[in-house]
Amino acid sequence: MTPATIGILTCDDGSVAEATAELRAAAPDAHILEALAEGVLLVDAGRPFAALATHWRRTPPIFVRHMMPVQVVAPLGGHAGDPTYLARVLPGKLPALDAAVSFSVQTRVLMEAPYKPFDINTALASALTGEAGPTLDVRAPLQVVSVVCAVLKRWQPAPQLIVGGSVGKGRRQVALAGVSLAANNLSNWAGGMRRFAREEGQISRAEFKLLEAIEVFGIEMPAHGVALDLGAAPGGWTRVLRRAGQYVTAIDPGDLDARLEGDAGVRHRRMTAEQYLQSDPDSFDIIVNDMRMDARDSARVMAAYAKLLYPHGWALMTVKLPEQNRQPVLDQTFAILRPAYIIVGARQLFHNRSEITLFLKPKRERSNTYGD
């Protein structure tokens, strides 16, 4: 099979321009074929999609959240029989799975249909597993069969991509499918949509941002570490850090959630981040910052706090993005941080919305830096 150049990129629906710029920077001949939904772009990379994936594995993009190749296009009927039909026609046409490693089927349905992604996942996974087939692993697969069900508006797929019928003027509902290594998809989750179950005792949805960042950046928590939470109220990030065994100093003039009262592992200082810096502060293994302020002002606060991090420590901050002129603001933010930190990672995560998250380490010694 000819290496696929067609693929689907996913990003936040407010960051399409930035994601498109990242695509063209990595693949100058790439172009957008059409938008399948808000933040879901069908693209021709102008080069083998695997080569683009390899490039982004080395230097991850900030705004492109998830990617998948399109190797097969199957016309759909838009009825309840579609999952069974896909389970029949796709296995023999997609590239063969490696039977020695785990796999998962990940489906997104971007059109009106009488079935859910789960229905396609179940039918197709059953068809792909057998006595000698690969093992199904939904949470941490090494290879992924990706399926996107959508209505094509403009793009006419090449005949060699189409299976199970034709894609013409009256048949524009299709399943776009491909096989790839999970590591080449930028995210282990369909469309990069990492969802967490709401927990009993959860204080705020902001907790999901910290949980996702820890997972995406592969962050390891120190045993019984000491953490500083800047702009902590109402305390969602403090709660996540406490559950990970950290002792937390929470800085915020506002109140913390009552569920944190009485926790001997939480020290609440009712002051601003600037005031705490002038109050003979401690040193920390971890500093986190989810403050609502201009990205550059937040970066200046973090740069000032770098001296409080132990050499082995790390920091995590969210950067609030303006609606316009985002790239100059990001460039300025990075320039403020780089004298004090190594920028290990920068991503717009699923739970970020109109912001990105930065993973930082104090600049005590040379290391690989993001974008240097």
C-alpha positions in Angstrom: 0.0 0.0 0.0 1.3 3.5 -0.9 2.2 5.4 2.3 -0.7 7.7 3.2 -0.3 11.4 2.8 -3.9 12.1 3.8 -4.7 12.4 7.5 -6.8 14.1 10.1 -5.5 16.6 12.6 -7.4 17.7 15.7 -7.0 20.9 17.7 -9.0 23.2 19.9 -11.7 24.9 17.7 -10.2 28.3 18.6 -6.7 27.3 17.5 -7.2 26.2 13.9 -5.0 29.0 12.6 -2.1 28.1 14.9 -2.5 24.3 14.2 -2.5 25.0 10.5 0.7 27.1 10.8 2.3 24.2 12.7 1.3 21.8 9.9 2.8 24.0 7.2 6.0 24.6 9.2 6.5 20.8 9.5 5.3 20.0 5.9 5.5 23.1 3.6 3.6 21.3 0.8 0.7 20.5 3.1 -2.8 21.9 2.6 -6.2 21.6 4.3 -8.7 19.6 2.3 -11.7 20.5 4.4 -12.9 20.9 8.0 -14.9 17.8 9.1 -16.0 19.6 12.2 -14.9 22.4 14.5 -11.2 21.7 15.2 -11.1 18.6 13.0 -9.1 19.1 9.8 -8.8 16.7 6.9 -5.3 17.4 5.4 -3.0 16.3 2.7 0.4 16.4 4.3 2.3 16.4 1.0 4.6 13.8 2.4 4.1 10.4 4.0 2.0 10.9 7.1 4.3 8.6 9.1 7.2 11.0 8.3 5.2 13.9 9.7 4.4 11.9 12.8 8.1 11.1 13.3 8.9 14.8 13.0 6.3 15.7 15.7 7.4 12.9 18.0 10.8 14.6 18.1 9.4 18.1 18.4 5.8 18.0 19.5 3.5 20.7 18.2 1.8 23.0 20.7 -1.6 23.3 19.1 -2.1 20.1 17.1 -3.6 17.7 19.7 -4.0 14.4 17.8 -3.4 13.0 14.3 -4.2 9.9 12.4 -3.6 8.6 8.8 -6.4 8.0 6.3 -5.7 4.8 4.4 -9.2 3.7 3.6 -12.5 5.5 2.9 -15.7 3.5 3.2 -19.1 4.9 2.2 -21.7 4.7 4.9 -25.5 4.3 4.8 -26.1 6.3 7.9 -28.2 3.5 9.5 -27.8 1.0 12.3 -26.0 -1.5 10.1 -22.9 0.7 9.6 -20.9 -0.8 12.5 -21.4 -4.4 11.2 -20.6 -3.3 7.7 -17.4 -1.6 8.7 -16.4 -4.7 10.7 -16.8 -6.7 7.5 -15.0 -4.4 4.9 -12.2 -2.7 6.9 -10.1 -5.6 8.3 -9.0 -6.8 4.9 -8.3 -3.4 3.5 -6.5 -1.6 6.3 -2.7 -2.3 6.9 -2.3 -5.5 8.9 -2.0 -5.1 12.6 1.1 -6.4 14.4 -0.2 -9.4 16.3 2.6 -9.2 18.8 1.5 -5.9 20.3 -1.7 -4.5 21.8 -4.2 -2.4 19.9 -7.4 -0.4 20.3 -10.1 0.9 18.0 -10.8 4.6 18.4 -13.9 6.1 16.7 -15.3 9.6 16.4 -18.7 10.1 14.9 -19.0 13.6 13.5 -22.4 13.3 11.9 -26.0 12.4 12.7 -26.1 8.6 13.1 -28.1 6.0 15.0 -25.0 4.5 16.6 -22.2 5.7 18.9 -18.4 5.3 18.7 -18.7 2.4 21.2 -20.7 0.4 18.6 -18.1 0.7 15.9 -15.3 0.1 18.4 -16.9 -3.1 19.6 -17.8 -4.5 16.2 -14.4 -3.7 14.6 -12.4 -4.9 17.6 -14.2 -8.2 17.6 -13.4 -8.6 13.9 -9.7 -7.8 14.4 -9.1 -10.1 17.3 -8.9 -13.8 16.8 -6.9 -16.8 17.9 -3.7 -15.3 16.4 -4.8 -11.7 16.6 -3.4 -8.8 18.7 -4.6 -8.2 22.3 -7.1 -5.5 22.8 -6.0 -2.8 25.3 -8.3 0.2 25.4 -6.3 2.3 27.9 -2.7 2.0 26.7 -2.6 0.5 23.2 0.6 0.3 21.2 -1.2 0.5 17.9 -4.5 2.1 17.0 -7.2 1.6 14.4 -8.7 5.1 14.0 -12.1 5.6 12.5 -13.8 9.0 11.8 -17.4 9.0 10.5 -18.2 12.3 8.8 -19.9 13.9 5.9 -17.5 15.0 3.1 -18.3 18.5 1.7 -15.7 19.0 -0.9 -12.9 16.3 -0.9 -13.2 13.5 -3.4 -11.0 10.6 -2.3 -8.9 8.8 -4.9 -10.5 5.5 -6.1 -7.7 3.4 -4.6 -8.7 4.6 -1.1 -12.4 3.7 -1.4 -13.7 0.3 -0.3 -17.2 -1.2 -0.2 -18.9 1.1 -2.7 -18.5 4.5 -4.2 -18.3 8.0 -2.9 -20.3 10.2 -5.2 -22.6 13.3 -5.1 -25.3 11.4 -3.2 -23.1 9.3 -0.9 -21.0 11.7 1.1 -21.3 10.0 4.5 -18.0 8.1 5.0 -15.8 6.3 7.4 -12.2 7.5 7.2 -9.9 4.9 8.7 -6.2 4.2 9.3 -3.8 2.2 11.3 -0.9 3.8 13.2 1.4 3.4 16.2 -0.2 5.1 19.2 3.0 7.0 19.7 2.5 8.6 16.2 -0.9 9.9 17.1 0.4 12.5 19.6 -2.3 11.3 22.1 -3.5 7.8 23.2 -7.1 9.1 23.2 -9.5 9.4 20.3 -9.1 12.9 18.9 -6.8 13.8 21.8 -10.0 14.0 24.0 -8.7 12.8 27.4 -11.6 12.5 29.7 -11.5 11.9 33.4 -14.3 10.6 35.6 -15.5 13.1 38.1 -14.4 12.0 41.6 -16.2 12.3 45.0 -14.6 15.3 46.7 -13.5 17.0 43.5 -13.3 20.7 44.0 -13.2 22.1 40.5 -12.9 21.1 36.8 -9.5 22.7 36.8 -8.2 19.5 38.4 -8.5 17.8 35.1 -6.0 20.2 33.6 -3.4 19.2 36.1 -4.1 15.5 35.8 -3.9 15.7 32.0 -0.6 17.6 32.2 1.0 15.1 34.5 0.0 12.3 32.2 1.0 14.0 28.9 4.4 15.2 30.1 5.1 12.0 31.9 5.7 13.9 35.2 6.8 11.9 38.2 5.9 13.1 41.7 8.6 13.1 44.4 7.9 11.0 47.4 6.6 13.3 50.2 7.6 16.4 48.3 6.8 20.0 49.1 4.7 21.9 46.5 3.8 25.6 46.0 0.4 26.3 44.4 0.2 29.9 43.2 -3.3 31.3 42.8 -4.6 28.2 44.6 -8.2 29.1 45.3 -10.6 27.3 45.4 -8.0 24.5 45.8 -8.5 22.0 42.9 -4.8 21.8 42.1 -3.9 21.7 45.8 -6.2 18.7 46.2 -4.6 16.9 43.3 -1.1 17.5 44.7 -2.2 16.3 48.2 -3.7 13.1 46.7 -0.2 12.5 45.1 1.4 12.7 48.6 2.7 16.3 48.4 2.7 18.8 51.2 1.3 22.0 49.8 1.7 25.7 50.5 -1.4 27.3 48.8 -1.0 31.0 48.0 -4.2 33.0 47.4 -6.0 35.9 49.1 -9.3 34.1 48.6 -10.8 31.2 50.4 -9.9 27.5 49.8 -12.7 25.0 49.6 -14.0 23.8 53.0 -13.0 20.3 52.1 -9.3 21.3 52.5 -9.8 22.7 56.0 -8.2 20.6 58.7 -5.7 19.0 56.3 -2.4 19.2 58.1 -0.7 18.8 54.7 -2.0 22.1 53.4 -0.8 25.5 54.5 -2.9 28.4 53.2 -1.2 31.8 53.0 -3.7 34.6 52.3 -1.6 36.8 50.1 -0.7 37.3 46.5 2.2 35.5 44.8 4.1 38.8 44.7 3.6 39.3 48.5 4.7 35.7 49.3 7.9 36.2 47.4 8.8 39.0 49.7 8.0 37.1 52.9 11.1 34.9 53.4 9.6 32.0 51.4 10.6 28.3 51.5 12.1 26.2 48.8 10.1 23.6 46.9 10.2 20.5 44.8 7.2 21.6 42.8 5.7 25.0 41.8 2.4 25.2 39.9 0.6 28.3 38.6 -2.9 28.4 37.2 -3.4 32.2 37.8 -5.7 34.2 35.6 -3.4 36.9 34.3 -1.7 38.1 31.2 0.7 35.4 30.0 3.8 37.7 30.1 3.0 38.9 33.7 2.5 35.3 34.8 5.8 34.4 33.2 7.5 37.2 35.1 6.1 35.8 38.4 7.4 32.3 37.5 10.8 33.6 36.5 11.1 35.3 39.9 10.1 32.1 41.6 12.6 29.9 39.8 15.2 30.5 42.6 12.8 28.7 45.1 12.9 25.5 43.1 15.3 22.8 44.2 17.7 21.8 41.4 15.8 18.5 40.9 12.4 20.3 41.0 9.9 21.2 38.3 7.2 23.7 37.6 3.9 23.7 35.7 2.0 26.8 34.5 -0.9 27.6 32.3 -0.5 30.4 29.8 -3.7 32.3 29.0 -3.9 33.1 25.3 -5.4 36.3 23.8 -8.0 35.9 21.0 -5.7 37.8 18.6 -1.9 37.9 18.0 -1.2 34.8 19.9 2.2 33.9 18.5 3.9 37.2 19.5 2.5 36.8 23.0 3.8 33.2 23.2 7.2 34.3 21.9 7.5 37.0 24.5 6.3 34.6 27.2 8.9 32.0 26.3 11.6 34.7 26.1 10.8 35.8 29.7 10.9 32.2 31.0 14.0 30.9 29.2 16.7 32.6 31.3 15.3 30.9 34.3 13.9 27.6 33.0 14.2 24.8 30.5 10.9 24.6 28.7 10.6 20.9 28.6 7.1 20.8 27.1 4.4 23.1 25.8 1.0 21.8 24.7 -2.6 23.0 24.4 -4.2 20.1 26.2 -7.8 18.9 25.9 -8.8 20.5 29.2 -6.9 23.8 28.5 -9.4 25.5 26.3 -8.0 29.0 25.5 -4.6 28.4 27.1 -1.6 26.2 26.9 0.3 24.4 29.6 4.1 24.6 30.1 6.3 22.0 31.8 9.4 23.7 33.2 12.6 22.8 35.0 15.0 25.2 36.6 17.9 26.1 34.4 20.7 24.8 36.6 22.4 22.8 33.8 22.1 22.4 30.0 19.4 20.0 28.6 17.2 19.7 25.6 14.9 22.7 25.5 11.6 23.1 23.7 11.9 25.1 20.5 15.6 26.1 21.0 
